[in-house]
Amino acid sequence: MGKIGRVAKAFGGLLDRATRPITRETLIPPSAEDMIAKHELIFSEMQSQTESHMEAGQKEARAQVVKVGDTLLHVPGAVFSKLFQTVREALDISVGATDLKYHRQHLKLMAKQEEHKLSLKPSLRPDDVDRLQILEMERMHTSVDSLRKHAHEVMGKIGRVAKAFGGLLDRATEQTLRLMDSTVLPEDLTSLELDDHLRAMRRKNLRQLQRLLRGGMTYPSGKEGEKEEEEEVPAPVAVDGRTYLQRTWRALPLSSLTLKAAGWTKSSLKTDEEIEREKALLEEGDELEEEETEEEVPESYMVEGLDTPCQQAAVNARDRVFQQFLNYYYKQVADHKQLILAQLRDEMLWKKIW
């Protein structure tokens, strides 16, 4: 028992030494009223800081939206130009391979023509002349057939790619306008009602809390049950709550991407003899063979979007790139037409001379 008493007494002494006075006693308000006043001061500082943060956030958000809007002005032009460049490079490679294949055949046939020309001598016997005549006529028919195959293959490639490009550009424009319609633009930003947001943060008394629990409505200002009157202004035509006009732009003229519009038809390769033969058949009342109908062009639809600078830039970029491709397409058709017809005329002229 003596040992327990000594331990208990020592423990009590430790407790006495652990007791210390309240620290920072001067910081504790002496009354509830003073405590409320101190908390109101803290809340006012928080309110001021919140306003500053919200204003800074609003400015930063507006700056970011403006930057995005400026970037969107240049995106469609870059995308559509890249599409045109990619299609042009692919078509150049494909058409170049076809041209090279038939050019090699043409060189071989021209070499044979030169060989037959040099073989034609006055010393040849009539049988040799007839045999040489047959060989040269076969070469001529082979050359004409090769030229027509060349024209059919290369013009088919150019025409198919042109129609595919028109459809791609049409769909790309439609998707671009849809994307821009869903993008927040500078005009979408309105000044935040900072007072209303901050009023919602104010502490509520017991009656206000009970009213909220019962599902009653409260308003930021004014008497209970009375909404604050707003100034009436003429509202523009809005789309889904946005103050933008809905605009419809014209469709792409995809009919200008046909080979016929570019100046190429099936009759472009007809020789003078074939034309004269057809005229004679018409005079006799015979019917000509029907030409193959040209492949139909996909219908181009009008595009719709909000009438904003971004959408206008997208449509202008579409029209500009389409015109660039149209010029390129017409030049491809014209150059190949000129080359093939020149070679065909040379063959027809040589046939008369031979």
Secondary structure, DSSP 8 states (H G I E B T S, - for coil): -HHHHHHHHHHHHHHHHH----SSGGGS-SSHHHHHHHHHHHHHHHHHHHHHHHHHHHHHHHHHHHHHHHHHHHHHHHHHHHHHHHHHHHHHHHHHHHHHHHHHHHHHHHHHHHHHHHH--TT--HHHHHHHHHHHHHHHHHHHHHHHHHHHHHHHHHHHHHHHHHHHHHHHHHHHHHHHHTS--GGG-----HHHHHHHHS---HHHHHHHHTT----SSSSTT-------------BTTBS--EEEE----GGGGSTTTTT--GGGG--HHHHHHHHHHHHHT-----------------EEEE-SHHHHHHHHHHHHHHHHHHHHHHHHHHHHHHHHHHHHHHHHHHHHH-
